[in-house]
Amino acid sequence: QVQLVESGGSSVQAGGSLRLSCAASKYTYDIFYMGWFRQAPGKEREWVAHIYTNAGGAYYADSVKGRFTISQDNAENTLTLYLQMNSLKPEDTGMYYCAVPASGRWTSRPVTSYDYNYWGQGTQVTVSS
């Protein structure tokens, strides 16, 4: 069981920046990818980005490509996921969640909620125009 805690959400004006963090309760060598999702009011949860923990490759939804950067830090046997968000737009408003799969689980394109087993409680991002 892995517990995830997000932080860093806030209210900002369009064009601003935020950095979200997600701390995992434990580090395991066989968590192969980690992701960020978001959910706007009245909409379904959508994939934002994911990163492969071993190779470090990162992938983004078209709506955030070039503005958001996902990264990780697994120094000292911890696992922390980040999402740097620049040039924020009102349409980026929503609850942001980090997620990881069960240990040992692999999929080549983890872009749906079903590809993840553990979720944080979410952190709210509000972008005003």
MOZIRA-V825655 format. One record per pair of residues at least 12 apart in sequence whose C-alpha atoms are under 10 Angstrom apart, sorted by the first residue. I is the first residue (numbers start at 1). J is the second residue. Records with the same first field share a line. If there is no record, write none. Layout:
# MOZIRA-V825655
I->J, J
This chain:
# MOZIRA-V825655
1->25, 26, 102, 103, 117, 118
2->23, 24, 25, 26, 27, 28, 99, 100, 101, 102, 103, 117, 118, 119, 120
3->22, 23, 24, 25, 26, 99, 100, 118, 119, 120, 121
4->21, 22, 23, 24, 25, 26, 79, 80, 81, 97, 98, 99, 100, 118, 119, 120, 121, 122
5->21, 22, 23, 24, 25, 80, 97, 98, 99, 119, 120, 121, 122, 123
6->20, 21, 22, 23, 24, 80, 81, 82, 96, 97, 98, 99, 119, 120, 121, 122, 123, 124
7->19, 20, 21, 22, 23, 82, 96, 97, 120, 121, 122, 123, 124
8->20, 21, 22, 82, 83, 84, 96, 123, 124, 125
9->21, 94, 95, 96, 122, 123, 124, 125, 126
10->93, 123, 124, 125, 126, 127
11->93, 124, 125, 126, 127, 128
12->88, 89, 90, 93, 125, 126, 127, 128, 129
13->87, 88, 89, 90, 126, 127, 128, 129
14->86, 87, 88, 89, 90, 91, 92, 126, 127, 128, 129
15->85, 86, 87, 88, 89, 90, 127, 128, 129
16->85, 86, 87, 88, 89, 127, 128
17->67, 68, 84, 85, 86, 87, 88, 89, 127
18->68, 83, 84, 85, 86, 87, 88, 125
19->68, 69, 70, 82, 83, 84, 85, 86
20->36, 70, 81, 82, 83, 84, 85, 96, 97, 98, 123, 124, 125
21->70, 71, 72, 80, 81, 82, 83, 84, 97, 98, 123
22->34, 36, 72, 79, 80, 81, 82, 83, 97, 98, 99, 120, 122, 123
23->72, 73, 78, 79, 80, 81, 82, 98, 120
24->74, 78, 79, 80, 81, 98, 99, 100, 118, 120
25->78, 79, 80
26->77, 78, 79, 80
27->74, 75, 76, 77, 78, 79, 80
28->74, 77, 78, 79, 103, 104
29->53, 54, 74, 77, 79, 103, 104
30->53, 54, 101, 102, 103, 104, 105, 106
31->52, 53, 54, 79, 100, 101, 102, 103, 104, 105, 106
32->51, 52, 53, 54, 55, 56, 100, 101, 102, 103, 104, 105, 106, 107
33->50, 51, 52, 53, 54, 55, 56, 57, 58, 99, 100, 101, 102, 103, 104, 105, 106, 107, 108, 109, 110, 115, 116
34->49, 50, 51, 52, 53, 58, 70, 71, 72, 79, 80, 81, 98, 99, 100, 101, 110, 116, 118
35->47, 48, 49, 50, 51, 52, 58, 59, 60, 70, 71, 81, 82, 83, 97, 98, 99, 100, 101, 110, 111, 112, 113, 115, 116, 119
36->48, 49, 50, 51, 60, 70, 81, 82, 83, 96, 97, 98, 99, 100, 111, 119, 120, 122
37->49, 50, 61, 94, 95, 96, 97, 98, 99, 111, 112, 113, 119, 122
38->92, 93, 94, 95, 96, 97, 98, 122, 123, 124, 125
39->92, 93, 94, 95, 96, 97, 122, 124
40->91, 92, 93, 94, 95, 96, 124, 125, 126
41->93, 94, 95
43->94
45->94, 95, 96, 97, 112, 113
46->61, 96, 97, 111, 112, 113
47->60, 61, 96, 97, 98, 110, 111, 112, 113
48->60, 61, 62, 63, 64, 65, 68, 70, 83, 96, 97, 98, 111, 112
49->61, 62, 64, 65, 68, 69, 70, 71, 83, 98, 110, 111
50->69, 70, 71, 81, 83, 98, 99, 100, 109, 110, 111
51->69, 70, 71, 72, 81, 110
52->71, 72, 108, 110
53->71, 72, 73, 74, 79, 81
56->70, 71, 72
57->70, 71
58->70, 71
59->109, 110, 111
60->111
61->111
63->91, 92
64->85, 86, 87, 88, 89, 92
66->85, 86, 87
67->84, 85, 86, 87, 88, 89
68->83, 84, 85, 86, 87, 88
69->82, 83, 84, 85, 86
70->82, 83, 84, 85
71->83, 84
81->98, 99
82->98
83->96, 98
88->125, 126, 127, 128, 129
89->126, 127, 128, 129
90->125, 126, 127, 128, 129
91->126, 127, 128, 129
92->125, 126, 127, 128
93->124, 125, 126, 127, 128
94->122, 123, 124, 125, 126, 127
95->121, 122, 123, 124, 125, 126
96->120, 121, 122, 123, 124, 125
97->119, 120, 121, 122, 123, 124
98->116, 118, 119, 120, 121, 122, 123
99->113, 115, 116, 117, 118, 119, 120, 121, 122
100->113, 115, 116, 117, 118, 119, 120
101->113, 114, 115, 116, 117, 118, 119
102->115, 116, 117, 118
103->117
105->117
